[in-house]
């Protein structure tokens, strides 16, 4: 009989791993801290490398159908809105064999949840993991849940990561506000040609979700300090208008839409790279628990999905759980570390002091770096 696997964390990475491992015949028990399975109301970008991972668990077309496949993207100047760099996206299926998709996180999570249920995963909500011993997870209420293998997919503030280091996540010097707003006639051109407005120390990202009925907005700014924690801290009226004073008319339209809707702020925290992702032979990390990164390459969800698929493949072919986890780490750590570093560097490139110079030299982004070419379904393990 295959070893039992306990996964702490029911986000994108944990749910994908649960589905992939269960499909491979492993008994899987997933623990989620929230009272019910679900996701917060914001968008997520899934580039072709992420979509290949979703194809591995049979979810590619369901996700593409629930999401939006953009035809193009562009990067624009903060002051006058002119295009600094344009990117084709409508050829992603032909070029990469998988689509480029924007999707509401709640919609993605429901598809992953259905895949995990269909695969036979034991799903347990309202089960926050606060510590672990060996391959036993300890819940907030003191109960203990055992398995042969323990996977920490419990995010930025992972309790399982405490086995690897005690240092907390660090503030990256970036803060963000997010909102999902109705797609009005004024905003429709921004949804039809999604992308980013960039300026000194600031940027605004937008893209459509829910079949282009909604526009996902994220406003990024540099900050020396940010005392608040959490993902659902209501923004103060006028914060965005003050932060982006003097930006172009398109930016002001997005700000007005966000100010008229519930919008939230958060500090962007991240983790430093770990020397190892496996401890005591049978405990491993996945997704943000292993490599929480800044969002400036749009690869956080993709990395978690890639981790999940490579983990399942490694475990399926390994002679022992220990060998499977070490093979997973060896196959994934260098790529995740590289993306972490490049994501940080991309923030500096996109929010540089001289916006007029952006795009005049060779652009280093997720596509030019070759990240879209990676195939977690076939990469050597």
Phi and psi in degrees as a GROMACS rama.xvg file:
@    title "Ramachandran Plot"
@    xaxis  label "Phi"
@    yaxis  label "Psi"
@TYPE xy
-71.9197  150.458  UNK-2
-64.3365  146.257  UNK-3
-77.7397  146.415  UNK-4
-126.673  129.097  UNK-5
-110.04  125.471  UNK-6
-113.681  123.646  UNK-7
-93.9672  113.637  UNK-8
116.048  121.149  UNK-9
-111.239  34.4152  UNK-10
-82.0349  -158.919  UNK-11
-61.1033  -48.5391  UNK-12
-67.5582  -46.6734  UNK-13
-63.4317  -41.552  UNK-14
-69.9144  -39.0693  UNK-15
-64.8289  -42.6854  UNK-16
-62.8061  -42.197  UNK-17
-60.2511  -46.0509  UNK-18
-63.5594  -46.1651  UNK-19
-65.236  -42.8381  UNK-20
-67.8165  -41.7973  UNK-21
-65.8847  -38.6104  UNK-22
-62.6614  -27.8968  UNK-23
-83.5929  0.793448  UNK-24
99.2913  6.55627  UNK-25
-85.5075  140.661  UNK-26
-71.5478  120.103  UNK-27
-123.046  132.887  UNK-28
-122.484  120.362  UNK-29
-110.949  132.425  UNK-30
-110.794  127.922  UNK-31
-120.855  133.101  UNK-32
-69.964  -34.6036  UNK-33
-66.1003  154.714  UNK-34
-62.414  -24.7948  UNK-35
-146.057  158.025  UNK-36
-75.5985  128.702  UNK-37
175.332  177.981  UNK-38
-135.091  159.822  UNK-39
-71.7756  158.729  UNK-40
-84.4706  79.8283  UNK-41
-146.813  169.672  UNK-42
-92.0614  166.939  UNK-43
-146.285  142.801  UNK-44
-96.9943  131.221  UNK-45
-120.987  101.661  UNK-46
-76.9063  170.744  UNK-47
-54.7551  -34.7428  UNK-48
-65.0239  -35.5419  UNK-49
-69.5266  -41.3832  UNK-50
-65.9681  -30.765  UNK-51
-62.6746  -38.3878  UNK-52
-64.0604  -39.1855  UNK-53
-69.7411  -30.005  UNK-54
-62.4446  -35.4996  UNK-55
-58.4297  -34.3132  UNK-56
-99.4208  10.4986  UNK-57
80.0133  21.8452  UNK-58
-112.376  3.71585  UNK-59
-59.0861  -54.6289  UNK-60
-69.1463  -32.9354  UNK-61
-62.8263  -41.0868  UNK-62
-68.9776  -43.911  UNK-63
-61.9366  -38.9232  UNK-64
-67.6887  -37.7353  UNK-65
-77.1696  -19.6592  UNK-66
-102.986  -160.463  UNK-67
-126.828  129.845  UNK-68
-99.3161  103.212  UNK-69
-70.2081  151.746  UNK-70
-87.6256  -25.4593  UNK-71
-161.834  166.564  UNK-72
-140.406  161.787  UNK-73
-151.452  158.497  UNK-74
-112.014  129.126  UNK-75
-122.553  156.186  UNK-76
-76.0296  136.24  UNK-77
-63.6521  -30.4346  UNK-78
-87.6808  -39.8703  UNK-79
-126.327  -0.84287  UNK-80
76.5239  4.496  UNK-81
-66.9711  151.566  UNK-82
-75.8417  125.256  UNK-83
-95.5112  -31.4275  UNK-84
-160.055  134.045  UNK-85
-119.465  147.409  UNK-86
-132.847  134.42  UNK-87
-80.3924  139.282  UNK-88
-128.488  -17.1123  UNK-89
-67.2543  -15.67  UNK-90
-96.7846  13.6303  UNK-91
-62.1124  -40.7983  UNK-92
-64.1193  -40.0385  UNK-93
-72.4008  -43.9286  UNK-94
-75.0337  -38.8916  UNK-95
-117.714  -6.39537  UNK-96
76.9317  11.4813  UNK-97
-157.476  149.69  UNK-98
-79.69  166.125  UNK-99
-105.278  125.556  UNK-100
-133.203  137.907  UNK-101
-101.993  137.08  UNK-102
-149.511  149.374  UNK-103
-69.3978  133.527  UNK-104
-57.5462  -37.9411  UNK-105
-63.4603  -37.5023  UNK-106
-67.9363  -43.3588  UNK-107
-60.7822  -44.5786  UNK-108
-63.3898  -38.129  UNK-109
-64.3673  -36.7867  UNK-110
-68.1346  -42.7697  UNK-111
-65.8021  -39.6575  UNK-112
-61.4804  -43.062  UNK-113
-63.5183  -39.5639  UNK-114
-64.5459  -41.4226  UNK-115
-65.9726  -42.977  UNK-116
-62.4832  -45.1243  UNK-117
-62.9828  -31.863  UNK-118
-78.8959  -9.51976  UNK-119
95.1467  17.2218  UNK-120
-66.2014  137.178  UNK-121
-81.9348  116.644  UNK-122
-108.939  127.041  UNK-123
-131.811  111.067  UNK-124
-90.6524  174.419  UNK-125
54.974  42.6943  UNK-126
-134.604  68.2388  UNK-127
-70.2887  124.388  UNK-128
-86.0464  124.593  UNK-129
-111.312  -14.2384  UNK-130
-165.875  173.82  UNK-131
-151.183  152.223  UNK-132
-136.182  123.712  UNK-133
57.9449  -127.933  UNK-134
-104.821  25.1789  UNK-135
-103.375  128.907  UNK-136
-92.8168  136.379  UNK-137
-109.35  123.056  UNK-138
-88.8673  167.284  UNK-139
-60.9739  -29.5588  UNK-140
-85.0649  5.76688  UNK-141
91.7953  -10.9275  UNK-142
-70.4775  154.646  UNK-143
-122.833  134.788  UNK-144
-124.71  126.236  UNK-145
-108.762  156.822  UNK-146
-160.07  177.758  UNK-147
-81.5397  -27.9081  UNK-148
-136.184  140.393  UNK-149
-120.685  126  UNK-150
-114.464  124.144  UNK-151
-91.7564  102.659  UNK-152
-117.936  36.1348  UNK-153
-98.9719  28.2808  UNK-154
78.4233  -167.813  UNK-155
-54.6395  -40.7645  UNK-156
-101.86  37.4539  UNK-157
-50.4381  128.01  UNK-158
-73.4143  -32.6316  UNK-159
-68.0474  -32.8359  UNK-160
-63.1816  -21.5183  UNK-161
-58.7814  -20.9828  UNK-162
-70.8322  -20.6163  UNK-163
-100.921  -37.324  UNK-164
-160.946  155.48  UNK-165
-101.547  -6.66029  UNK-166
-67.0124  136.327  UNK-167
-77.7308  164.268  UNK-168
-59.9955  150.263  UNK-169
-110.629  150.245  UNK-170
-74.2377  132.492  UNK-171
-90.6115  -5.37833  UNK-172
88.8072  9.45957  UNK-173
-123.855  141.602  UNK-174
-124.146  162.974  UNK-175
-147.063  152.987  UNK-176
-122.108  141.803  UNK-177
-132.049  150.532  UNK-178
-155.225  148.786  UNK-179
-120.081  118.159  UNK-180
-123.099  156.544  UNK-181
-61.737  144.656  UNK-182
-81.8645  99.0875  UNK-183
-88.3686  171.886  UNK-184
-60.0054  -36.2162  UNK-185
-66.6937  -38.4678  UNK-186
-86.4126  -15.4433  UNK-187
-53.5698  -43.0416  UNK-188
-61.1735  -30.8978  UNK-189
-73.0922  -30.8136  UNK-190
-75.954  -32.5193  UNK-191
-72.5079  -29.3222  UNK-192
-129.287  78.2078  UNK-193
-69.5633  167.564  UNK-194
160.416  -145.959  UNK-195
-139.808  134.045  UNK-196
-93.8137  129.596  UNK-197
-119.899  146.723  UNK-198
-158.22  174.89  UNK-199
-58.7182  113.025  UNK-200
69.6047  10.9771  UNK-201
-144.483  157.41  UNK-202
-162.733  155.711  UNK-203
-130.32  124.221  UNK-204
-108.103  139.349  UNK-205
-144.683  146.461  UNK-206
-163.668  155.592  UNK-207
-83.4703  149.883  UNK-208
-138.162  174.588  UNK-209
51.6798  54.262  UNK-210
55.946  37.7966  UNK-211
66.4786  18.6784  UNK-212
-83.0528  -20.3883  UNK-213
-127.001  153.149  UNK-214
-117.116  122.712  UNK-215
-86.5766  127.931  UNK-216
-122.54  134.617  UNK-217
-134.917  125.298  UNK-218
-108.297  122.866  UNK-219
-112.315  142.375  UNK-220
-149.858  149.73  UNK-221
-78.9673  148.888  UNK-222
-152.456  142.981  UNK-223
-74.2855  -28.3165  UNK-224
-155.62  157.71  UNK-225
-153  104.522  UNK-226
-76.6822  -20.4221  UNK-227
-85.6859  154.58  UNK-228
-125.306  157.039  UNK-229
113.601  164.772  UNK-230
-102.31  -11.9069  UNK-231
-125.108  43.632  UNK-232
-85.6736  115.116  UNK-233
-59.3033  136.187  UNK-234
-74.9423  152.837  UNK-235
-82.1134  140.72  UNK-236
-54.8966  134.077  UNK-237
86.702  -8.04632  UNK-238
-58.2329  -48.7576  UNK-239
-66.405  -43.5876  UNK-240
-59.2559  -39.5825  UNK-241
-71.7523  -39.9715  UNK-242
-68.5755  -32.7591  UNK-243
-114.468  30.8788  UNK-244
-59.2165  134.156  UNK-245
89.418  -5.14704  UNK-246
-74.6272  165.038  UNK-247
-65.1531  171.824  UNK-248
-60.7708  -39.4972  UNK-249
-62.0223  -42.0166  UNK-250
-62.1873  -41.636  UNK-251
-64.9902  -34.2674  UNK-252
-65.3519  -39.7739  UNK-253
-68.6284  -39.8645  UNK-254
-62.3108  -44.7131  UNK-255
-61.781  -40.3387  UNK-256
-65.5734  -41.9501  UNK-257
-66.6551  -40.9524  UNK-258
-65.5428  -25.7041  UNK-259
-86.2176  -5.1453  UNK-260
-122.674  164.876  UNK-261
-59.6833  126.011  UNK-262
-140.172  151.627  UNK-263
-131.723  156.616  UNK-264
-123.796  153.766  UNK-265
-157.579  156.558  UNK-266
-84.8685  138.113  UNK-267
-88.8739  106.988  UNK-268
-103.895  160.336  UNK-269
-149.197  178.107  UNK-270
-118.562  152.579  UNK-271
-82.7915  155.864  UNK-272
-65.4716  138.06  UNK-273
-92.9005  148.768  UNK-274
-70.5935  -26.3821  UNK-275
-143.683  149.06  UNK-276
-107.041  -1.32177  UNK-277
-123.936  135.17  UNK-278
-133.485  144.923  UNK-279
55.5173  24.4015  UNK-280
81.2106  -35.8569  UNK-281
-129.114  17.7398  UNK-282
-124.257  127.989  UNK-283
-140.26  161.98  UNK-284
-110.223  158.989  UNK-285
-151.27  145.787  UNK-286
65.076  -143.508  UNK-287
-58.6595  -29.7411  UNK-288
-60.4936  -32.4585  UNK-289
-89.9717  -37.8333  UNK-290
-151.859  47.6752  UNK-291
-53.4953  129.55  UNK-292
-132.572  168.175  UNK-293
-70.8765  160.164  UNK-294
-92.2638  17.6645  UNK-295
-84.9717  6.49544  UNK-296
-119.947  -1.81447  UNK-297
63.3264  34.1566  UNK-298
-118.39  7.85354  UNK-299
-63.2543  -50.4845  UNK-300
-65.8069  -39.6246  UNK-301
-60.1571  -43.6396  UNK-302
-62.0643  -40.4858  UNK-303
-64.8956  -41.4292  UNK-304
-65.3014  -43.5462  UNK-305
-59.8472  -46.1251  UNK-306
-52.7672  -47.8909  UNK-307
-60.0879  -45.2618  UNK-308
-70.0033  -44.2212  UNK-309
-64.8259  -38.1938  UNK-310
-58.7682  -48.5541  UNK-311
-62.8352  -41.8318  UNK-312
-65.1444  -42.3917  UNK-313
-65.1153  -43.0744  UNK-314
-65.6759  -34.6534  UNK-315
-68.6761  -29.471  UNK-316
-103.609  -7.60902  UNK-317
-80.2123  150.066  UNK-318
-73.4981  -29.734  UNK-319
-138.13  157.403  UNK-320
-57.2952  -39.8581  UNK-321
-59.6034  -44.835  UNK-322
-65.7124  -38.5865  UNK-323
-63.5481  -44.2232  UNK-324
-67.0773  -39.7788  UNK-325
-66.7504  -35.9346  UNK-326
-67.325  -39.7001  UNK-327
-59.2564  -49.2306  UNK-328
-60.3725  -44.9318  UNK-329
-62.6845  -34.6613  UNK-330
-78.6874  -23.4648  UNK-331
-111.79  -28.2766  UNK-332
-64.6324  -44.142  UNK-333
-63.6192  -41.4045  UNK-334
-64.9579  -45.9447  UNK-335
-61.9747  -42.0238  UNK-336
-61.8548  -41.1061  UNK-337
-63.0503  -45.3131  UNK-338
-66.4598  -38.6494  UNK-339
-55.1025  -50.5406  UNK-340
-65.8888  -43.4397  UNK-341
-68.6451  -32.0765  UNK-342
-63.9454  -43.2011  UNK-343
-61.9921  -44.1312  UNK-344
-65.7449  -33.5946  UNK-345
-67.4233  -30.0942  UNK-346
-60.7331  -42.0403  UNK-347
-66.4088  -38.2563  UNK-348
-67.1996  -43.0008  UNK-349
-79.5106  -23.5682  UNK-350
-113.98  30.6716  UNK-351
-67.5892  165.466  UNK-352
-69.1572  -30.4848  UNK-353
-112.176  86.8741  UNK-354
-60.8508  -31.0127  UNK-355
-61.1265  -22.0599  UNK-356
-87.0257  -8.84045  UNK-357
-63.5509  132.561  UNK-358
84.7712  -4.60633  UNK-359
-77.5174  -26.3813  UNK-360
-103.434  174.01  UNK-361
-58.5165  124.804  UNK-362
-75.5925  132.299  UNK-363
-107.173  96.4142  UNK-364
-130.357  -173.612  UNK-365
-61.2134  -30.4858  UNK-366
-82.0146  -47.442  UNK-367
-66.2634  -24.8685  UNK-368
-77.7791  -5.18094  UNK-369
84.0781  11.6163  UNK-370
-66.6959  -29.925  UNK-371
-68.9141  -21.9569  UNK-372
-76.3615  -17.7515  UNK-373
-66.6816  136.258  UNK-374
-126.054  101.696  UNK-375
-66.9532  -15.694  UNK-376
-73.514  -25.3582  UNK-377
-128.983  -7.2821  UNK-378
-56.464  144.977  UNK-379
-60.0398  137.796  UNK-380
